[in-house]
Amino acid sequence: MFQILSFKGTVNFLRHAVPISILSMVLVLGSLASLATKGINWGLDFTGGTVVELEFEHAPNLESLRADLDHDSLSGAVIQNFGSTRDVLIRLQVKEGVKSDDQVNLVMDAARQVDKDVVQKRVEFVGPQVGKELAEQGGLAVLVALICILVYVSFRFEWRLAMGSVAALAHDVIVTLGVFSILQLEFDLTVLAGLLTVVGYSLNDTIVVYDRIRENFLKMRKGSPSDIVNASITQTMSRTIITTLTTLITVVALFLKGGSMIHGFATALLMGIMVGTYSSIYVASYLAIRLGISRDHMMPVEIEKEGADQPSMMP
């Protein structure tokens, strides 16, 4: 494995930086355009509504159940299997002038037409005001995370590297949100958790590359900033490939077999990992070069000792 992933010489990753940077800009602009026009398909966690979980004796026909739920008070209901084919999760939107209990009663009446022995396992209600507060707090959580990361990286690294890392994180978040907006995938609290996980994963990948860049700026006396960045990325590439593949195996398993409840979480992770892996190279590192990073910026600041300019008293 390590022989396969080892690189004999320095790979010129940055020779593709310009076209990939243009592609990243197109992805970000397309995501922002979709977010501005189509918006996000907010889940009931943010819009409010009622969730009803039912257990049938035999696997029901979801299309038949949807037809039975064709009622004005239940319009917009989302019906999906939950865990097994016998378990069904029904998400109901808040309707003005319609009580949640009345919606649940209509659901149970329709379900009993399909299976008279149907069991109501769970009923949850989220008010629209609570959902609005969750949406605001979720967006604030992502913003605060990015600001805290900017402060942390600014203290640990030079400010040009800090700007590159935050730009890469913002790129990953915007593109992931853009995918959910374009495909109109449901965005709930599990997706928000996945988004914050993507921020942490992408930052970790970027910090590993930045640590090697800082070391090589101090060790390599010859070479341009691009040469040093290419050498640093090459030296960390085997670690990046192994980490990404290991994580993807787990995430793909969750995506395929994890069930509907964590499908959004797995989707967010899947998109974020793929986008975050290349953004550490072609967004974070390349932007630092464009901002003019050099060896002088990496040199530790020499602190002049008090009295160093005075003549020595030794004979």
C-alpha positions as CSV (number, residue, x, y, z in Angstrom):
1,M,0.0,0.0,0.0
2,F,2.7,2.5,1.0
3,Q,4.8,1.6,-2.0
4,I,1.8,2.3,-4.3
5,L,1.1,5.7,-2.6
6,S,4.7,6.8,-2.4
7,F,5.9,9.5,-4.8
8,K,9.5,9.4,-6.1
9,G,9.6,13.0,-7.1
10,T,7.7,16.2,-6.5
11,V,4.4,16.4,-8.4
12,N,3.5,19.7,-9.9
13,F,-0.1,19.9,-8.5
14,L,-0.3,23.7,-9.0
15,R,0.0,23.5,-12.8
16,H,-3.7,22.7,-12.8
17,A,-4.5,25.4,-10.2
18,V,-5.9,28.0,-12.7
19,P,-8.5,25.8,-14.5
20,I,-9.5,24.1,-11.2
21,S,-9.8,27.5,-9.5
22,I,-12.0,28.7,-12.4
23,L,-14.1,25.5,-11.9
24,S,-14.4,26.3,-8.2
25,M,-15.6,29.8,-8.9
26,V,-18.2,28.4,-11.3
27,L,-19.4,26.0,-8.6
28,V,-19.6,28.7,-6.0
29,L,-21.4,31.1,-8.3
30,G,-23.8,28.4,-9.4
31,S,-24.4,27.4,-5.8
32,L,-25.1,31.0,-4.8
33,A,-27.4,31.5,-7.8
34,S,-29.4,28.3,-6.9
35,L,-29.6,29.4,-3.2
36,A,-30.9,32.8,-4.3
37,T,-33.5,31.5,-6.8
38,K,-34.5,28.0,-5.6
39,G,-33.6,28.3,-2.0
40,I,-33.2,25.3,0.4
41,N,-35.8,22.6,0.9
42,W,-36.0,23.1,4.6
43,G,-37.1,20.0,6.6
44,L,-39.7,20.0,9.4
45,D,-37.0,20.7,11.9
46,F,-36.8,24.2,10.5
47,T,-40.3,24.8,9.1
48,G,-42.3,23.2,11.8
49,G,-44.8,20.4,11.4
50,T,-45.8,16.9,12.7
51,V,-44.0,13.6,12.4
52,V,-46.0,10.4,12.6
53,E,-44.2,7.0,12.7
54,L,-46.4,4.0,11.9
55,E,-45.7,0.2,12.0
56,F,-47.7,-2.0,9.6
57,E,-48.2,-5.7,9.9
58,H,-47.1,-6.1,6.3
59,A,-45.1,-3.8,4.0
60,P,-47.6,-1.2,2.7
61,N,-47.8,0.2,-0.8
62,L,-46.6,3.8,-0.3
63,E,-48.2,5.0,-3.5
64,S,-51.6,3.7,-2.3
65,L,-51.0,5.3,1.1
66,R,-50.2,8.7,-0.6
67,A,-53.5,8.4,-2.5
68,D,-55.4,7.8,0.7
69,L,-53.7,10.8,2.3
70,D,-55.0,13.1,-0.5
71,H,-56.6,15.6,1.8
72,D,-56.4,19.4,2.0
73,S,-55.3,19.3,5.6
74,L,-52.5,16.8,4.6
75,S,-51.3,18.4,1.4
76,G,-47.5,18.3,1.0
77,A,-47.1,15.3,3.3
78,V,-43.8,13.4,2.9
79,I,-44.2,9.6,3.2
80,Q,-41.1,7.3,3.3
81,N,-40.0,4.0,4.8
82,F,-38.2,4.3,8.1
83,G,-35.8,1.5,9.0
84,S,-37.8,-1.4,7.4
85,T,-40.4,-1.8,4.8
86,R,-43.1,-2.2,7.5
87,D,-42.2,1.1,9.2
88,V,-43.4,4.3,7.6
89,L,-42.6,7.9,8.5
90,I,-45.0,10.6,7.6
91,R,-44.0,14.3,7.8
92,L,-46.9,16.8,7.8
93,Q,-46.6,20.5,7.2
94,V,-48.2,23.1,9.4
95,K,-51.6,24.2,8.0
96,E,-53.2,27.4,9.1
97,G,-56.4,26.7,11.0
98,V,-55.7,23.0,11.2
99,K,-54.7,21.4,14.5
100,S,-51.9,18.8,14.7
101,D,-54.2,16.3,16.4
102,D,-56.7,16.5,13.6
103,Q,-53.9,15.8,11.1
104,V,-52.8,12.8,13.1
105,N,-56.4,11.5,13.2
106,L,-56.7,11.8,9.4
107,V,-53.4,9.9,9.0
108,M,-54.5,7.1,11.2
109,D,-57.9,6.8,9.4
110,A,-56.1,6.5,6.1
111,A,-53.5,4.1,7.5
112,R,-56.3,1.8,8.9
113,Q,-57.8,1.5,5.4
114,V,-54.5,0.0,4.4
115,D,-53.9,-2.1,7.5
116,K,-56.5,-2.2,10.4
117,D,-53.8,-3.4,12.8
118,V,-51.4,-0.5,12.1
119,V,-49.6,0.7,15.2
120,Q,-48.8,4.4,15.9
121,K,-45.3,4.3,17.4
122,R,-44.4,7.9,17.6
123,V,-45.9,11.4,17.1
124,E,-43.7,14.6,17.3
125,F,-44.7,18.2,16.7
126,V,-42.4,21.1,16.0
127,G,-43.9,24.5,16.1
128,P,-43.1,27.0,13.3
129,Q,-41.5,29.5,15.7
130,V,-39.2,26.8,17.1
131,G,-38.3,25.8,13.6
132,K,-37.5,29.4,12.7
133,E,-35.2,29.7,15.7
134,L,-33.5,26.5,14.8
135,A,-32.8,27.8,11.3
136,E,-31.4,31.0,12.6
137,Q,-29.2,29.3,15.3
138,G,-28.0,26.8,12.8
139,G,-26.8,29.5,10.4
140,L,-25.2,31.3,13.3
141,A,-23.4,28.2,14.4
142,V,-21.8,27.8,10.9
143,L,-20.8,31.5,10.9
144,V,-19.4,31.4,14.4
145,A,-17.4,28.3,13.5
146,L,-15.8,30.0,10.5
147,I,-14.9,33.1,12.5
148,C,-13.4,31.0,15.3
149,I,-11.4,29.0,12.8
150,L,-10.1,32.3,11.2
151,V,-9.0,33.5,14.6
152,Y,-7.3,30.2,15.5
153,V,-5.5,29.8,12.2
154,S,-4.4,33.5,12.3
155,F,-2.7,32.9,15.6
156,R,-1.1,29.6,14.5
157,F,-0.2,30.6,11.0
158,E,0.6,33.6,8.9
159,W,-2.5,35.6,7.9
160,R,-2.2,34.7,4.3
161,L,-2.5,31.0,5.2
162,A,-5.4,31.9,7.5
163,M,-7.3,33.6,4.7
164,G,-6.7,30.6,2.4
165,S,-8.0,28.1,5.0
166,V,-11.2,30.1,5.6
167,A,-11.8,30.6,1.9
168,A,-11.5,26.8,1.4
169,L,-14.0,26.2,4.3
170,A,-16.5,28.7,2.9
171,H,-16.0,27.1,-0.6
172,D,-16.9,23.7,0.8
173,V,-19.9,24.9,2.8
174,I,-21.3,26.9,-0.2
175,V,-20.9,24.1,-2.7
176,T,-22.4,21.5,-0.4
177,L,-25.4,23.8,0.2
178,G,-25.6,24.4,-3.5
179,V,-25.9,20.7,-4.2
180,F,-28.8,20.5,-1.7
181,S,-30.4,23.5,-3.3
182,I,-30.1,22.3,-6.9
183,L,-31.3,18.8,-6.2
184,Q,-33.9,20.1,-3.6
185,L,-32.8,17.6,-1.0
186,E,-34.4,18.0,2.4
187,F,-32.2,20.0,4.8
188,D,-32.8,19.1,8.4
189,L,-30.8,19.0,11.6
190,T,-28.8,15.9,10.6
191,V,-27.7,17.7,7.4
192,L,-26.6,20.7,9.5
193,A,-24.6,18.3,11.7
194,G,-23.0,16.9,8.6
195,L,-22.2,20.4,7.3
196,L,-20.3,21.2,10.6
197,T,-18.5,17.9,10.4
198,V,-17.4,18.8,6.9
199,V,-16.0,22.1,8.2
200,G,-13.9,20.2,10.8
201,Y,-12.8,17.5,8.3
202,S,-11.7,20.1,5.7
203,L,-9.9,22.2,8.3
204,N,-7.9,19.2,9.5
205,D,-6.8,18.4,6.0
206,T,-5.8,22.0,5.4
207,I,-3.8,22.3,8.6
208,V,-1.8,19.1,7.8
209,V,-0.8,20.7,4.5
210,Y,-0.1,24.1,6.1
211,D,2.2,22.5,8.7
212,R,4.3,20.9,6.0
213,I,4.4,24.1,4.0
214,R,5.7,26.1,7.0
215,E,8.3,23.4,7.7
216,N,9.5,23.4,4.1
217,F,9.7,27.1,3.9
218,L,12.2,27.0,6.8
219,K,14.1,23.9,5.5
220,M,14.2,24.4,1.8
221,R,16.6,27.3,1.0
222,K,16.0,27.1,-2.7
223,G,12.8,27.1,-4.7
224,S,9.9,29.4,-5.3
225,P,6.8,29.4,-3.1
226,S,5.1,27.3,-5.8
227,D,7.9,24.7,-5.6
228,I,7.7,24.6,-1.8
229,V,3.9,24.2,-1.9
230,N,4.1,21.4,-4.5
231,A,6.7,19.6,-2.4
232,S,4.6,19.9,0.7
233,I,1.4,18.7,-1.0
234,T,3.4,15.7,-2.5
235,Q,4.8,14.8,0.9
236,T,1.3,14.8,2.5
237,M,-0.5,13.2,-0.4
238,S,-0.2,9.6,0.8
239,R,-1.7,10.6,4.1
240,T,-4.5,12.5,2.3
241,I,-5.4,9.5,0.1
242,I,-5.4,7.0,2.9
243,T,-7.5,9.3,5.2
244,T,-10.0,10.2,2.4
245,L,-10.5,6.6,1.2
246,T,-11.0,5.3,4.8
247,T,-13.5,8.0,5.5
248,L,-15.3,7.5,2.2
249,I,-15.7,3.8,2.9
250,T,-17.6,4.6,6.1
251,V,-19.6,7.4,4.6
252,V,-20.7,5.4,1.5
253,A,-21.8,2.6,3.8
254,L,-23.9,5.0,5.7
255,F,-25.3,6.5,2.5
256,L,-26.3,3.1,1.1
257,K,-27.3,1.2,4.2
258,G,-27.8,3.8,6.9
259,G,-31.5,4.4,6.3
260,S,-33.6,7.4,5.6
261,M,-33.0,9.2,8.9
262,I,-29.3,9.7,8.2
263,H,-29.4,9.8,4.4
264,G,-29.1,13.6,4.4
265,F,-26.2,13.5,6.9
266,A,-24.3,10.9,4.7
267,T,-25.0,13.0,1.6
268,A,-23.6,16.1,3.2
269,L,-20.5,14.3,4.3
270,L,-20.0,12.6,0.9
271,M,-20.2,15.9,-1.0
272,G,-18.1,17.7,1.7
273,I,-15.3,15.2,1.7
274,M,-14.9,15.1,-2.0
275,V,-15.0,18.9,-2.3
276,G,-12.9,19.5,0.8
277,T,-10.1,17.2,-0.3
278,Y,-9.3,19.2,-3.4
279,S,-10.0,22.6,-1.9
280,S,-7.2,22.1,0.6
281,I,-4.8,22.1,-2.4
282,Y,-6.4,24.2,-5.1
283,V,-8.2,26.8,-2.9
284,A,-6.4,27.1,0.4
285,S,-2.8,26.6,-0.8
286,Y,-3.2,28.4,-4.1
287,L,-4.9,31.4,-2.6
288,A,-2.0,31.8,-0.1
289,I,0.4,31.9,-3.1
290,R,-1.8,34.5,-4.9
291,L,-1.7,36.6,-1.7
292,G,2.1,36.6,-1.9
293,I,3.2,34.1,0.8
294,S,7.0,33.8,0.9
295,R,9.9,32.5,3.1
296,D,10.2,35.9,4.9
297,H,6.7,35.5,6.2
298,M,7.5,32.1,7.7
299,M,10.7,33.2,9.5
300,P,10.3,33.5,13.3
301,V,10.4,37.0,14.7
302,E,13.7,37.7,16.4
303,I,13.3,39.4,19.8
304,E,16.1,41.8,20.7
305,K,17.2,41.3,24.2
306,E,17.4,44.2,26.5
307,G,20.9,45.7,26.6
308,A,22.0,43.8,23.5
309,D,23.1,47.1,21.9
310,Q,25.4,48.0,24.8
311,P,29.2,47.3,24.7
312,S,30.3,44.2,26.5
313,M,31.8,44.6,30.0
314,M,34.0,41.5,29.6
315,P,37.7,42.3,29.0
